[in-house]
């Protein structure tokens, strides 16, 4: 009962606040190259004006991708505005549906603000640091959001939403909410994926990220799960073809942009710089929370030049200048799915574990390179092509499109596995030009299929 009262309080305060502000502040209108006009309501405008949100202007959406695709300098700020816009459109579509039960729209007023704030906790250069072990990166960026939501300025901006709003927004952002509309913020149909694929392709200048967003939005509905009886965001069967466009857009973008060899070379160099900075005491892991892209690189450089030791010398005089001047690690070896036929890559290869680092440093010794100057890279995103979404069939039946797919509609498991396997490439990068024999690497980091 207390929780219900808190939610009612939030909706009451929101309505009253918006009514009071309607004559004073009409929000903001922003011109966007992707979605044309984005309209922020007064509360969203206050959120955007906070120091915490303005920081996102200086966090590049695609990390170091601009070193390959020069136009890809767009930011988490742009992207967050786009997700907010798409979420408001999706909410309007769902609310206008006469079959949507009014009671399941509870707390729907929070959804646009959760969408706006979903990336508030991002580390510098976006996702790159999340590939490191926990000793280097305290937690996932969605969990870091809690620290930003606790800031006085954001708390003040959220006051009209009720005292429980920061906690409810955090649950939505981290995928732990029970609100029926949570799937618009975190889930297989969240607007984040549709927005970033379109925006990333646009600014990278590639034709790969086309997603039929309009068709997906038209097909969205709140559907009741036949097993649990709970409502969640789902899609009508007529929009499943548009979901396929989402699947293939992901595949093309990962293969050609996100996991491009030079993008990965810059990423592994950046991760190695941060690892060495933390290991040598130049940085404490918690200091990675809060700075912008350039603030972090500047601070590492300043400390490296003021410190003594081999690690500080490597970082300050060689590795950081190499990153800034695009003198990236070289591909000493590249193995695609066909090259790995019959072999199983060990699970630890996709991590940054001490065991992997020991093997990399052994290779460095063999190649007459310094410790840290060989990196084995095998990027991983296991859930990249998986859906878990309710589908309303044309006959009105509700079915779940999950790991088993839906026969005759979307044969997801076989398709997803093939796409994922093809998109991944195993590379060995060396900080100076070297050649590495495939058999040597395969013997160290793979095993024959079917063996434990």
C-alpha positions in Angstrom: 0.0 0.0 0.0 2.9 2.4 0.9 4.5 1.7 -2.5 1.2 2.4 -4.3 0.8 5.7 -2.4 4.3 6.7 -3.3 3.5 6.1 -7.0 0.2 8.0 -6.8 2.1 10.8 -5.1 4.6 10.8 -8.0 1.9 11.0 -10.7 0.0 13.7 -8.7 3.2 15.8 -8.3 4.1 15.4 -12.0 0.6 16.6 -13.1 0.6 19.5 -10.7 4.2 20.5 -11.7 3.6 20.4 -15.4 0.4 22.4 -15.0 2.2 25.0 -12.9 5.1 25.2 -15.4 3.0 25.3 -18.5 2.8 29.1 -18.5 6.4 29.6 -17.5 8.3 27.0 -19.4 7.3 25.0 -22.4 10.3 22.7 -22.4 12.7 22.7 -25.3 12.6 21.9 -29.0 15.8 20.4 -30.4 16.7 19.9 -34.1 18.2 16.5 -34.6 19.7 15.2 -37.9 18.1 11.8 -37.4 14.6 12.4 -36.0 14.2 16.0 -37.1 12.3 17.6 -34.1 12.7 16.4 -30.5 10.5 18.0 -28.0 11.5 17.9 -24.3 8.9 18.5 -21.7 9.8 20.8 -18.8 11.1 18.1 -16.6 13.2 16.5 -19.3 14.6 20.0 -20.1 15.6 20.4 -16.4 17.3 17.0 -16.5 19.2 17.9 -19.7 20.4 21.1 -18.1 22.1 19.3 -15.1 25.9 19.1 -15.0 25.6 15.3 -14.9 23.7 15.1 -18.2 25.8 17.8 -19.9 28.8 15.5 -19.3 27.4 13.2 -21.9 28.3 15.8 -24.6 31.9 14.8 -24.1 31.5 11.0 -24.0 31.7 9.7 -27.6 29.0 7.2 -28.5 31.3 4.9 -30.4 34.6 5.2 -28.4 37.5 5.2 -30.9 35.4 4.5 -34.1 36.1 8.0 -35.3 39.7 7.0 -35.9 38.3 4.8 -38.7 35.0 6.6 -39.6 35.8 10.3 -39.1 32.1 11.3 -38.9 31.5 9.0 -35.9 32.1 11.8 -33.3 28.5 11.8 -32.1 28.0 11.5 -28.4 26.0 9.8 -25.6 24.2 13.2 -25.3 22.8 13.0 -28.9 21.8 9.4 -28.5 20.0 9.9 -25.1 17.9 12.6 -26.6 17.0 10.3 -29.5 16.0 7.4 -27.2 13.8 9.9 -25.2 12.1 10.9 -28.4 11.4 7.4 -29.6 10.2 6.4 -26.2 7.6 9.2 -26.1 6.4 8.1 -29.5 6.2 4.5 -28.5 4.3 5.4 -25.3 1.8 7.4 -27.3 1.2 4.5 -29.6 0.6 2.1 -26.7 -1.7 4.5 -24.9 -3.8 5.1 -28.0 -4.4 1.4 -28.4 -7.9 0.8 -27.1 -7.0 -2.7 -26.0 -4.3 -1.4 -23.6 -5.7 -1.9 -20.0 -5.4 1.4 -18.2 -4.1 -0.2 -15.0 -0.9 -1.5 -16.7 0.1 2.0 -17.7 0.9 2.6 -14.0 4.2 4.4 -13.6 4.3 5.0 -17.4 5.1 8.7 -16.7 8.6 7.6 -15.6 9.5 5.7 -18.8 10.6 8.8 -20.9 12.9 10.0 -18.1 14.4 6.5 -17.6 15.1 6.5 -21.4 16.7 9.9 -21.2 18.9 8.9 -18.3 19.7 5.3 -19.4 23.3 6.2 -20.3 24.0 8.7 -17.5 26.6 6.5 -15.9 28.8 5.7 -19.0 32.5 5.5 -18.6 34.9 7.5 -20.8 34.9 6.2 -24.4 31.6 4.3 -23.8 31.7 0.5 -23.6 35.5 -0.1 -24.0 36.3 -0.3 -20.3 33.4 -2.7 -19.5 35.5 -5.4 -21.2 38.0 -5.2 -18.3 38.0 -7.3 -15.2 36.2 -6.0 -12.1 39.4 -5.0 -10.4 39.8 -2.3 -13.0 36.2 -1.2 -13.5 34.0 -1.1 -10.4 30.7 -2.1 -12.2 28.6 -1.9 -15.3 27.7 1.6 -16.5 24.0 0.9 -15.7 24.9 0.3 -12.1 27.1 3.3 -11.9 24.0 5.4 -12.8 23.1 5.2 -9.1 25.9 7.5 -8.2 24.8 10.1 -10.7 21.1 9.8 -9.8 22.2 10.6 -6.2 23.7 14.0 -7.2 21.9 17.1 -5.8 21.2 18.6 -9.2 19.6 15.5 -10.7 17.6 14.9 -7.4 16.3 18.5 -7.7 15.3 17.9 -11.3 13.4 14.7 -10.4 11.5 16.2 -7.5 8.3 16.7 -9.5 8.2 12.9 -10.1 8.0 12.0 -6.4 10.4 11.0 -3.7 10.6 7.4 -5.0 11.5 8.5 -8.6 15.3 8.0 -8.4 14.9 4.5 -7.1 12.3 3.6 -9.7 14.3 5.1 -12.5 17.4 3.1 -11.4 15.4 -0.1 -11.5 14.2 0.7 -15.0 17.7 1.5 -16.2 19.3 -1.6 -14.7 16.5 -3.9 -16.0 15.2 -4.8 -12.5 11.9 -3.0 -12.6 8.5 -4.8 -12.5 6.7 -2.0 -14.3 4.9 -3.5 -17.3 6.3 -0.8 -19.6 9.9 -1.6 -18.5 10.7 -3.2 -21.9 10.8 0.1 -23.6 13.9 1.0 -21.5 15.6 -2.4 -21.0 14.8 -5.5 -23.1 14.7 -7.0 -26.5 12.5 -4.2 -27.8 14.0 -1.3 -26.0 14.3 1.9 -28.0 18.0 2.2 -27.2 19.0 -0.5 -29.7 16.8 1.0 -32.5 18.2 4.5 -31.9 21.9 3.6 -31.7 21.9 1.5 -34.8 20.3 4.2 -36.9 22.5 7.0 -35.4 25.7 5.0 -35.5 25.2 4.1 -39.2 24.3 7.7 -40.1 27.3 9.3 -38.5 29.7 6.5 -39.6 28.5 7.1 -43.2 27.6 3.4 -43.8 24.4 1.9 -45.2 24.4 -1.0 -42.7 22.2 0.2 -39.8 18.9 0.5 -41.4 16.1 -0.5 -39.0 12.4 -0.2 -39.8 11.8 1.8 -36.6 8.4 3.1 -37.8 7.1 -0.3 -38.4 8.3 -1.7 -35.1 6.7 1.3 -33.2 3.4 0.7 -35.0 3.5 -3.0 -34.0 4.2 -2.4 -30.3 1.6 -3.5 -27.7 1.2 -4.4 -24.1 0.6 -8.2 -24.1 -0.2 -10.6 -21.4 2.2 -13.5 -21.0 0.1 -16.7 -21.2 2.4 -18.4 -18.6 2.8 -15.7 -15.9 -0.3 -13.6 -16.6 1.8 -10.5 -16.4 1.8 -7.7 -19.0 4.9 -6.7 -20.9 5.9 -4.9 -24.0 5.5 -7.1 -27.1 4.9 -6.8 -30.8 2.3 -7.8 -33.3 3.2 -10.5 -35.9 3.0 -8.0 -38.7 6.1 -6.2 -37.3 8.3 -9.3 -37.0 9.8 -8.6 -40.4 10.9 -5.3 -39.0 12.6 -7.2 -36.1 14.6 -9.1 -38.7 15.9 -5.7 -40.0 17.0 -5.0 -36.4 18.8 -8.4 -36.3 20.6 -7.9 -39.6 21.5 -4.3 -38.8 23.2 -5.5 -35.7 25.2 -8.1 -37.6 26.3 -5.6 -40.3 27.2 -2.9 -37.8 29.2 -5.2 -35.5 31.0 -6.8 -38.4 31.8 -3.7 -40.3 31.9 -0.9 -37.7 32.0 -1.9 -34.0 34.4 -4.8 -34.5 36.4 -3.3 -37.4 40.0 -4.3 -37.0 41.3 -0.7 -36.5 38.5 0.1 -34.1 39.5 -2.9 -32.1 43.2 -2.0 -32.3 42.5 1.4 -30.8 40.2 -0.1 -28.1 42.8 -2.7 -27.0 45.5 0.0 -26.8 43.2 2.2 -24.6 42.3 -0.7 -22.4 45.9 -1.6 -21.9 46.7 2.0 -21.0 44.0 2.0 -18.3 45.1 -1.5 -17.0 48.7 -0.4 -16.7 47.6 2.9 -15.1 45.6 1.1 -12.4 48.2 -1.7 -11.9 51.0 0.9 -11.5 49.1 3.1 -9.1 48.7 6.0 -11.4 44.9 5.6 -11.2 42.4 4.1 -8.7 39.6 2.2 -10.3 36.9 4.4 -8.8 38.5 7.4 -10.6 37.2 6.0 -13.9 33.6 7.0 -12.8 32.9 10.6 -13.7 35.5 12.0 -16.1 34.9 12.7 -19.8 36.9 11.1 -22.6 39.5 13.8 -22.8 39.6 14.5 -19.0 40.6 10.9 -18.4 43.3 10.8 -21.1 44.7 14.1 -19.9 44.8 13.0 -16.3 46.6 9.7 -17.1 49.1 11.6 -19.2 49.7 14.2 -16.5 50.3 11.6 -13.8 52.5 9.4 -16.1 54.8 12.3 -16.8 55.1 13.2 -13.1 55.7 9.6 -12.0 58.8 7.3 -12.2 58.9 3.7 -13.3 58.7 1.7 -16.5 54.9 1.6 -16.6 54.7 5.4 -16.4 57.3 5.8 -19.1 55.5 3.4 -21.4 52.2 5.1 -20.9 53.4 8.7 -21.1 55.9 8.6 -23.8 54.8 5.8 -26.1 51.3 4.4 -25.6 49.3 7.6 -25.1 51.0 9.5 -27.9 50.4 6.5 -30.2 46.7 6.5 -29.4 46.4 10.2 -29.9 48.3 10.1 -33.2 46.6 7.0 -34.5 49.7 4.8 -34.5 47.7 1.8 -33.6 48.8 -1.8 -32.7 49.3 -4.0 -35.8 47.5 -7.2 -36.8 50.0 -9.9 -36.3 47.4 -12.6 -36.9 43.7 -12.7 -37.8 41.5 -15.8 -37.7 37.9 -15.9 -38.8 35.2 -18.5 -38.2 36.4 -20.7 -41.1 40.0 -20.6 -39.8 38.7 -21.8 -36.4 36.8 -24.7 -37.8 37.2 -27.8 -35.6 38.6 -25.7 -32.7 37.0 -24.3 -29.6 38.4 -21.0 -28.3 38.8 -21.1 -24.6 36.3 -19.0 -22.7 38.9 -16.9 -20.9 40.2 -15.5 -24.2 37.2 -13.1 -24.3 38.1 -11.7 -20.9 41.1 -9.7 -19.6 42.1 -12.3 -17.0 45.5 -12.7 -15.4 45.9 -16.0 -17.2 45.3 -14.4 -20.5 47.7 -11.6 -19.7 50.4 -14.1 -18.8 50.1 -15.8 -22.2 50.2 -12.4 -23.9 53.3 -11.4 -22.1 54.9 -14.8 -23.0 54.2 -14.0 -26.6 55.7 -10.5 -26.2 58.9 -12.1 -24.8 59.0 -14.5 -27.8 58.5 -11.5 -30.2 61.1 -9.3 -28.5 58.4 -6.9 -27.3 57.9 -5.4 -23.8 55.2 -6.8 -21.4 51.8 -5.5 -22.3 52.7 -5.0 -26.0 50.8 -8.1 -27.3 47.0 -8.3 -27.0 44.8 -11.3 -28.0 41.4 -9.9 -29.0 38.2 -12.0 -29.4 35.3 -9.6 -28.7 32.2 -11.2 -27.2 28.6 -10.2 -27.0 26.7 -13.4 -26.4 23.1 -12.0 -26.3 23.7 -9.8 -29.4 21.2 -11.7 -31.6 18.8 -13.1 -29.1 15.2 -12.1 -28.7 12.9 -12.7 -25.7 9.7 -11.0 -26.7 6.0 -11.7 -26.8 4.4 -11.8 -30.2 0.7 -11.5 -30.9 -0.1 -13.8 -33.8 -2.7 -12.8 -36.5 -5.2 -15.2 -34.9 -4.9 -13.4 -31.6 -2.7 -16.0 -29.9 0.2 -14.7 -27.7 3.4 -16.6 -28.1 7.0 -16.0 -26.9 9.7 -15.5 -29.4 12.7 -16.8 -27.4 15.7 -19.0 -27.8 13.6 -21.6 -29.5 12.4 -19.2 -32.1 8.9 -19.5 -33.6 8.7 -22.1 -36.4 7.4 -20.6 -39.6 7.9 -17.1 -38.3 11.5 -16.6 -37.3 14.0 -19.5 -37.0 16.1 -17.5 -34.5 18.5 -19.9 -32.8 20.2 -21.3 -35.9 20.2 -17.9 -37.6 21.5 -16.1 -34.5 24.3 -18.6 -33.9 25.5 -18.4 -37.5 25.5 -14.6 -37.5 27.3 -14.3 -34.2 30.0 -16.9 -35.2 30.6 -15.1 -38.5 30.8 -11.6 -36.9 33.6 -12.6 -34.5 37.2 -12.5 -35.5 40.2 -13.6 -33.4 43.1 -11.2 -33.7 46.5 -10.9 -32.2 47.7 -7.3 -32.0 51.3 -6.3 -31.5 52.5 -2.7 -30.6 55.2 -3.1 -33.2 55.0 -4.9 -36.5 55.4 -8.7 -36.0 54.2 -11.9 -37.5 52.6 -14.7 -35.4 52.1 -18.3 -36.6 48.5 -19.5 -36.4 49.4 -22.9 -35.1 51.3 -21.4 -32.2 48.3 -19.3 -31.1 45.8 -22.1 -31.7 47.8 -24.4 -29.5 47.8 -21.9 -26.6 44.2 -20.7 -26.6 42.0 -23.3 -28.3 41.2 -27.0 -28.0 39.6 -29.5 -30.4 35.8 -29.4 -30.5 34.2 -31.9 -28.2 37.0 -31.9 -25.6 36.8 -30.4 -22.1 
